[in-house]
Amino acid sequence: MMKILARYLFKQLTVFILFTLIGLLGLYNFFDLIGELGDLGKGGYTLTDALIYVFLQTPSNAYNLMPIAVLIGGIFALSTLAGNAELTVMRAAGVSVKRLLFWLLSIGVLYGAATLLLGEYVAPVAKQAANQHRLAATKAMLVGEFRSGVWVKDGHQIVNISEMLPDLTILGIRIYEFGDKMVLNRILDGTQGKYKGHGEWELESAAETKFAPDEAGVTMKRSATGVWETSITPEMLAVLLVEPSQMSGRSLYSYIDHLRRNNQKTSRYELALWGKLFYPLACLSMIVIALPFAQTQRRSGNVGVRLFAGILVGLAFHFLNQVVVYLGELRSWPPAVVVSIPTLFFLCIALVMLWRQERR
């Protein structure tokens, strides 16, 4: 009997949560597309390119919206059950509040796991692909990422960059410069590059190889630093990177270790890493807080106001999550404490509301 009720509850919640998520994604993608329309015609950027870019943004939007979809979908699903007296029948059949909470938390764990997998494996890859596609279309530059690194075509230069750090330092640079009829004129190598402005990058441990068509043949020159002149700017390369909040946990951990070994500040990335760990747990808080909002259906005729208040709670969670991260970075608060505040705060609110309802 209890297994049948648990499956029925899971089915109802899943239908409403997925429909809510699809609706929110449609809304977000629509506004993303509106924002891209202003760039149509820039370089080779077409409506098709904009649609592809928005589509590739979908996993990232789904990751950000999942807790809100769980809350709103949970409120509507449980409100429907309460309105049809199905929750009352469940309680009469022996389903206690503790058992109901256990079922809801189990469902929240599933959506939390889906959020974790989405943020770890799908969203970062799709976000980077979206940025690469947009750069290639708007800047009319050939951009690709392979095992050998990122490749960029700029005029008569084809550039290979092995790695790009979030501070826009580029590592492992090799520039192939061609002349007329695509004849290779020179190869410029550098271990590290930093932008100096006015179209110039300073390369460390520079090595230049020139190919002369005459008797001079091949000449090589090495120096501590070198200059690379190009129209490629850090802003162009920046869109190939994923923001710390959208990087995978593995990438964040690896980069934090790199910063520590070089005695650099890691607080921003530690906040993002801990956020990756705590954000999926928000699905548990949201599914639990949906229950007391839904149960007001049988105790108050003004249901619309209660449901609207529940939706506002979801938005409040989203904004509070952003605010505490900024404050934590500004005040150098412990990352684990900062990112746990929104989830634990709303979970406590849900439990207090349930306790008060059961006492009445």
N, C-alpha and C positions, 0 to 999 in steps of 0.2 A: 504493500500500500504506500509506504513512505517513498519507495523508489519511483513509483508511478508519479507521485506528487512532485518529487524532485525533478524528474525529467520534464514534466509539464511546465514547471516554473522556469527551468533552463530554456525550454523552447520559446516561451513567451518573451522572456527577457532578451534572448538572442535576436528574435525577429525585430523587436522595437529598437534595440541598440544598433543593429546593422542598418536599419532604415534611417535612424537618426544620423549615424555616421555618414551614410551616403548623401543625405540631405545637406549636412554641414560641408562635406567635401565639394558638393556641387556649388554651394554658395561661395566658398573660398576660391575655388577654381574660376568661377565666373568673375570675381573681382580681380584675381590675378591676371586673367585674360584682358580685362578692361585696362589694367595698368600697363600691359604690354603693347596695346594698340598705338600708343604714342611713339613707339620705336619702329613701327612698320615703315619700310622703305630705307631705313638706315643700313648702309652696306647692302647686304643681300637678304635682309631680314624680311620674311614674308609672313602671311597669316598662318601658313602651315608650320613655319618655324615656331611661331608663338604658341600654337596649339601643342606642338611637341614639347616645348619648354614647360608649359603649364601641366601637361600630363606627367612629365617626369618629376614635377614638384609634388604630385599627389601623395606618394609614400611619406614624405616629410610632413605634409599637412595632416595626414592620417595619424602619424605618431603624436603630433601636438594636440590633436582634437580627441584622441581616444578616451581620456578620462572624462571630458565634458560629454561625449557621446554616451558613455556608460551612465553618467548621472541623469541626463535628460531622458535617455531611453529607458533607464530603470524607473524613473518617476512615472512615465507614461504607462509602462508595462504593469507596475504594481498598482497604479491608480485604476487601471482597467480591471485588474483582478479585484481590487477593493470595491469598485463600483458595481461589479457583478456579484458581490458577496462571496467571491471565491476564496478570498483571504479568510473571511469569517468561517467558511466551511472547513478550510485547512486547520484553523485553530481549534474548531470543534472536533475535528478528527484526531486531535492529539498532537498537532504540530506546535511546539512551544516556541517562544521568541528565540531561545537559544538555538534550537534546531533551524529555524528560519534564517537566523543570522549565519549559521554554519553553511547553509546552502548558498546564501548570497556571497559569503566570503569565498566559497569554492568557485563560484562563477567569476568573482572578481579576480581570483588567482589566474584563471584561464585567460581573461582579457589582459591582465598584467603581463603574463608570459608572452602573449601576442604582441603587446606593446614593446616589450624588451627585444624580441626577435626583430621586430620592424625597425626599431631604432639602432640595433646593432649591425644588422646585415643588409637591410633593404634601403632605408632612407638615406644613409650617407652615400652609397653608390649611386642611387638615382639622383640625388642632389648634385653631386659632382658631374654626372653626365649631363644634367640640365644646364649647369653653368658652362660646360665645355661647348655644348651645342649652341647656346646663346652667343658665346664669344666668337665662335666660328662664323655665325651668321651675321652678327652686327658689325664685326671688325673686318670681315672678308679675309680672315686669316685661317690657315689650315692648322687645326689643333687636334692632336690625338694623344692618347695615353696608352702606353704599352709597357711591357716588362722593363724595357730600357729607359723608361721615364716619359716625360711629356715632350711632344714634338710640336714646334710652332714654325710656320712659314711667314716671313716678313720680307716682302720684296724679293731681293736676290739672296736672302739669307734663309737657311733652314737651321733651326736651333733645337738642340736636344738638352733638356734639363732633367737631371736624375731625380732631384727632390726639391720640393718647395716647402719652406718652413712657414708657420703662421705669422712670423714677423716679416715675411716677404723676402727673406734671404734665400737665394737660390744656390743649390749645391750641384757639383758635377756638371759644369756647363761645357758644351761643345757647339761651336758655330761653324757651319759650312757656308762659305761665301762664294757665289757663282758670278761669272761675268757674262758676256754675250754668248748666245747659243748654249747657255747652261754649262759652260766650261768651268770646272772647279779652280778658283783662284787661290784660296787660302782656307786653312782650318785654324780656329782660335779656341784654345782650351783654357779652363779655369776651374780651380777646386771650389771656389765660392764667389758669389757676386752680390754686390749691394748697389742700389740705385743712388746716383749722385745728382740726378736732375738734368734737365735740358737734353734728354735723350741719351744719357751716358750711364753706363754701368761700370763699376770698378771691379775687376776680376783679381782674385788672389792666386798666386802661383801660376801666372799666365804662361802659356806656351803657344807660339805662333808658327805655323808651317805654311810657307808660300810656295806656290807652284808657278814657275815662270815658263812661258812657251819657248824662250830662247835657250841659249847654251847654259844659262845660269842654273837651270834645273830646279831642284828643290832646296830651299833654305829654311833653317829652323832657328828660332830665337826664343830664349826663356828669360823671364824677369819675375821679380817678386810681385809686381802688380801690372795690370794691363787695363786698357780702356776698350769697351765694346760700345760702339755707336749703333743705335737702333731706335725704331719708333715704338718698340715694346716697352710698356710702362708697368710699374707694380700694380696699378689698377686693373690692367688687362689680366695679369697673372693671378690677381687676388680672387677673381671669380672662379678660378680653377680650384680654389681651396674651399673646404667646408668649414662653416663656423664651428667653434669649439662645442657649442650645445648640440650640433648635428653630427659631430664626429662619432665614430664608434668608440666603445669603451677601450678596446684594445689599442686603437690609435692614440687615444688620450693618455693611456698608461705609458705607452712607449715614448710619447713626446714629453711627458712629465719627467720621466727618467732622464731623457736627453737634457732637459733644462737643469735638473739638479746636478748632473755631472758637469755642467758648464756654469754652475753657481748663478743661475738666473731665476727670476721670480716665477712661481708656479701656481699662485693662488687662483687665477682665472681658470686654469685648466683643471685644477683639483676640484673647484666648484662644479665644473661641467661633468667631471667624472663621477662625483658623488650624486649629482643630479641624474645621471644615467642610471644609477643604482636605485634611487628612491622614486623616480618618476613613475615607473610601472606600479609601484605600491599605491599610487593615487587612485588607481582603479578600484582598490579595496575600499578606500574611504568613500569614493563616490557612490558605489553600489550600496554601501551601508547607509549613507545619508539619504539615499532615495527612499528608504523604507518609512521613516517617520513623516516625510513629506507626503508620501502616498497614503498613509493611514489617516491623514486628516480628511480624506474623502468621505469617510463614514461619520465624521464628527463635525463637519462644517459644510454648509451649503456653498460657501464662496470658494469653490475648488480652483477656479482659474487664477485667483490671486496667489493661492498656495503653490500651484505649479509654476507660475511666473517667478515666485520667490526662489523656488528650487533652481530654476534656470539661472537666476542672478547669482546663486551660490556657486554654480559652475564657472561663471565668468569671474567672480571674485577670486576663486581658486587660481584661475589662469593668471590674473594680474598680480595676485599676492606672490605667486611662484616667481614671477619676473622681478618684482620689487625686492624680495629678500635676497635674490642672487646679486642684484646691483649693490644693495647695502652690504652684503657679505664681502664683496670684492672691495668696496670702498673702505670698510672698517676693518678688513682683515680678520673677520670672524672665522671660527672653525668651520670648514666646509661641510662636514657631516651634520653639524647642528643646524646650519643655515638651510640646507636643502630639505631637511626633515620637518621643518616648522610647518609649511602649508599642509602636508599630508597628515601629520599628527594632530594639528589644530582642528581640521575638519572632521577627522575621525572622532575626536573628543566631543565635538558638537553633535555628531550623529548619535553617539552613545548616550549623551545627556538628554537629548530629545526623546530617544526611545525609553529611557528610564522614567522620564516625567510622564510620558504617555501611558506607560504600564502602571504607574501609581494611581492614575485617575480612575 
